[in-house]
Amino acid sequence: MNFKRSINSLYYEWWKNIDKFIFSLILILFITGLFFSLVSTSLIASDKLNTNDYSFFFKHLIFIFLGLILIFIFSSIDQEKLFKFSYTIFLISIVFLILVPFIGVEIKGSKRWIDLYFLPRFQPIELVKPFLIIFISLILSNQNYSNIFFKYLLSFLTTLLVALLLALQPDIGQTLLIFLSWSILIFCSGINIVFLSILFLSLIFIFLYLIFFVQKFEYIKNRLLSFFDSDSGTHNFQSDKAIESITSGGFFGKGIGEGTLKNRVPEAHTDYIISVISEEFGVIAIILILLLFLVFIYSVFKKVYFESEEKIKLILVGSVSLILMQAMIHIGVNIRLFPTTGMTLPFISYGGSSIISISILSGVILNLTKRKIR
């Protein structure tokens, strides 16, 4: 009886203090992804498993249910405990990332996943990303270090470690996302713009050197060259089919189940979900999804404006910037603005690791935007 009363009390306190509008937007985005998972993966399940069940949809539903539990946990715990807890999970996630080259599962030439007996296949970088944002933000806002350049150096070395581990997989898309997130955080912390520009140009130079002169990254060079020269190679097949689907869908789409992209392109329900949605529901559906993202991001930034604590400001800005950049990269790939990266669309794409990652970020955002108890 006491246990039930304490659970009810915890839920009441949680519901009373969280930002209900931001929580509602998160729920709407998840439900939107679940709906499109249902209409875009039923045929895939039938083709691969020779059955008419909805295995992809039910897996997606299970991961969203787990994600909602994570959102509740991360949004309800005390903020100071959250920060201490984040250090531990960040270190554990780095260990998993280190294990990828040794025990990782290789798919299409890349080792990005690990599959342990007690843990189903997942992508460690998706666990790293939310806690990297918190870790860097806590470093940059730490009052124990008066030298700001030491903070920049420490945060850069941490980001570089993650980037090097990603490069070994290789996963250049996530590597760029990590560096962009770090750049936004140090920019918001007040770094000199000239210093930041020099650093950014240096990173671009290193990136170009790796892809053009290091054998391991030759596939990225080929992908970039074929991106700029549409007549060379077959690297543009998926992007071409995606843009064709968006064009053929028009403004209002072909209708549920009438799209063909999900049957022609591998992993369309993850990497090309925007094209799948556009083909069947039209550009109007994409506009509505983008509006949901923009309202969500604006709502969080509005909270940042009224926040006085630097570390909370940095974590919130880093979290929504990560979501925004990942969404922009995903959409950019689908409309052939960027080369193929294999980046999922937050909240919407099918994929357990991606859903768990965005759920943790959502829980952290809800925790740091909830009403302060005076």
N, C-alpha and C positions, 0 to 999 in steps of 0.2 A: 504493500500500500504506500509506504514512504517512498519507495523507488519510483512508483508511478507518479506520485505527487512531485518529486524532484524533476522527472522528465517533463511533465507538464509545465513546471515553473521555468525550466530551461528554455523550452519552446516558446513560452509566453515572452520571456525577456528577449529572446532572439527576434521574434516577430515584431515586438514593440519598437526595437531600436534600429533594425536594418532599413535601408532605403528601399521602400516597396516598389518605387517606380523603376529603379535600376534592376531589382530582382525580377520584376515583371518582364522587362526587356530581355533579360537572360533566358527566362523561361520561353518566351515567344521565339527567340532565335533557336533554342534547342528543339522546340516542337516543330518549327519550320524545317530544320534539318532532318528530323525524324520522318516527317511527311514526305519529303523529297527522297529520303532513303527508301521508303516504301515503294514509291512509284518508279524509282530509277534502278532498283536492284532485284526486283522480283524475276525479271527475265534472266538476269545474270545467274541467280540461284538455280533457275530451271535448266540453263545451259550447262553449268558446271557440275551440278549434283544430280541431274536427270530426275528432278522432282518438282512438284508444284508448291513446295512449302516456302516459307518466307524467312529462311535462316539468316540472311543478311539483316533484314529488318529487325528480327528478334535480338540479334547480337547488338545492333545499334541501340535498341530499347534498353537492353541490360546495361550497356555502358553509360547511357544517359541516367539510368537509375543510380548506378554507382557514382556518377558525376554529381548528382544532386545530393547524395550523402556527403561527398567531399566538400561541396559548397557549404552545406550546413556546418560541417566540422570546422572548416577554415574560417568561416564567417562568425562563428560563435565563441571561439577561444579568445582569451585575453591577448591584447596586442603584444605585450612584452613576451608572453609565452610563444606567440606566433613567430616573433623574430628569433628567439633562441631555438625554437623547433626548426626553423628554416635553415639555420647553420648545419644542423645534423643531417637533414634530408638532402641538402646541397652536396655535402661530402659523400653521402651514400650514392647519390645520382652520378657523381663524378667517377666513383669506383665502377659503377655499371658501364659508364661510357668508356672507361679504360679497358674493360673486359671485351668490348665489342670486337676489336680486331682479332682477338684470340678465340673466343667462343661464339662469335656472332653468326647469325644465319645470313648466308649470301643469297640475294635475290637480284637478278638482272645485273650482275657484276658489282654490286655494292653490298657491303656489310654494315647495315644500319640497325639491325634488330638482334635481340638476344632472346633465347628460349630456354628458360630454366624449368626444372621439374615442378617447383612450387609456384612458378609464375609463368603465365602464358606469354606468347611472343609479344614483345613490346619494344618501342623505340626509346632508348634512354634519353636522347636529347629532348624529348617532349617533357620528361620529368625535370631535366636540368633547367630549361628556359624560365619557368616562373620563379624558381629559387635563385637563379643567377641574377635576375632583376632585383630581388630583395637583397641579395648579398652585396651587389655593387652599390645599391642605394645606401645601405648601412655603412659601407666603407666611406663613401663620399660625404655622408652627413655625420661621421664620427667626430665628436669634439675632442677626443683624446689625442688626435694628430693635428697639430697646428699647421704643418707644412702641406699645402694643398697639392703640390706636385707629387709628394709621396703618395697621397690618396689616388691621384690619377695613375701613377705608376703601378700601384698595387691592384687597382681595378683593371688596368690594361693587361697586366700579367695573368690575372684570373681569366679574363676574356680570351687571351691568347692561348692559354692552356686548353680551354674548351674548343677553340677554333682549330687547334692542331689535332686534337682528337677527332674532330669532325672531318678534317682533311684526310685523315688516314682511312676513312670509311669507303670512298670519299663522298662528302655531302656539301658541295659548295653553296647551294641555296641556303641551307641552315647556317652555314658559316657567315655568309653576308648578312643574314638576318640578325645574328648575334652581334656582329660588329656595328651594325646600324643602331641596334638597341643601346649598346654601350655609348656610341657617339651622341645619341639623344640625351642620355643621362648626364654625361659630362658637360654637354652644352648647357643643359638646364641648371647644372650646379654652378655655372658662372665662369667657365673656362674662357681664356682669351681666344677670340675668333681666329686670329692669325695662326696661333699655335694649333688650333683644331684643324684649320685648313691644310697646314703643312703635314700634320699627322694623317689626315684623310687622303691626301695625295700620295703619301708614302705607302699607305695600305693598298691603294689602287695599283701602284707600281709593283708591289710584291705579288698581288693577285695576278697581274698580267704576266709577270715573270714565271709564276708557277704554271699557268695554263699553257704558255707557249714554249717553255723550255724544260719542264719536268714531265717525264714520260707517263707517270701515274695519272696526270690530269689531261692527257691528250684527248680523251673523249669530250672534255669540256670545250677544248679548242675546236674540235670538229663540230660540236653542237653550235658554238657561236658563229663559226664560218658558214655553216648551213643556214643559220638564222638570218644572216645578212645576204646570203645568196640562195634564194629559194629553189634554184635549179640544181643545186648540188646535194647529193646524198639523200638519205631517207629520214633524217632527223626531224624534218618538218611535218611528217605524216600526221602525227597526233594533233599538232597545232593547226594544220590545214583543215583537218576534219572538224576540229572544235569551232573554228571560225565559220566554216560552212554551215554547221548546225545552228549557230547563232543567227546567221543570215537567213537560213531557211525557216527558222521559227518566227521571224518577223516580230511584230509588235505584240501580238496576242498568242503566238505559239500554235503548234499543230494539234494540241490536245493530249490528255493523259495517255501514256502508253504508245503514242504515235511516233515518238522520237526513235532515231536509229543509232545515234552516237554511242549509247551505252553498250551496243552490240558490236561496234566497229573498233572501238579504242579500249585497250586494257586499262583497268583502274579508273574508268571514267567517273565512277561514283565517288572517287576521292580527289584525284588531281584535276578533273575536268567537270566537276559537279555544276559549276556555273553555266557551262555550255549545255549540259543535259537539261538543266532547268529552263534555260532560254529557248531551247528547241521545242520543248513541250508546252511551256507556259508563256513564252514570249519575253520581250525586253521589259515589259511592264512589271513582271515578277522580279527581275533583277533590280530594277529601280526601287521597288518596295524593300527588297533585302538590303540594298545600299542605304536607304533611308533609315532602316532599323539600326544598322551599324553606326551611322552618323549621329542619330539621336542618343544611342548608348554612349558613344565617345564624348559627345557634348555634355551629357548628364554627369559623367565622371569628371570632366575638366571643370565643370561648374563647381563641383565639390572641392577640387584642388584650389580654386580661386579663394575660397573661404578658409582653407586649411592654413594653420600657422606653423606646424611642425615640419621641418625640412625633409626628414626621412620619409614621412608619409606622403608628402608632395612628390618626391622622387619615385617612390614605389608606384604610386597611382599613374604618374605620367609614363613611367617605363612600361607598366602593364598595358595600358590602353594603346601606347605607341606600338608595342609588339603585336597586339591584335590588329591594329590598323595596317601596319606594314605587311603582315602576313596576308591579310585580305587583299591588299593592293597588288602584291606579287602574284597571288593566285589568279585574280581577275586579269592582271596584265599578261600572264601566260595564256589564258583562255582567249584573249582578243589579239594574241600574237604581238603584244607590245614588248614582252620579254621572252628569252629562250626558256625552254622547258626546265622546270626546277623540281617538280614532284612535291610542291607545297600544297597542303590542304587548306580549305577555307574554314576558319574558326567557327565553331558551333554547328556548321552546316554539313561538312564532309563526313562521310563514313570513315571510321577508324578509331579503334579503342584508345591508342596512345594519344591521339590528338584530342579526343573528348576528355580524357583524364587531365591533360595539360590545361585545357581551357577552363575546366571546372575548378582546378586549383587556383588559376588566375582570377576567376570570377569570385571564388570564396574570399580571396585576399582583398579584392576590390570592395566587396560588400562589408568586410570586416573594417576596412579603413575609411569607409564612407558612412558607417552607421552613426546614429545619434550618440553624441557624447553624454555620459551620465555625470552630471555636476555634483 
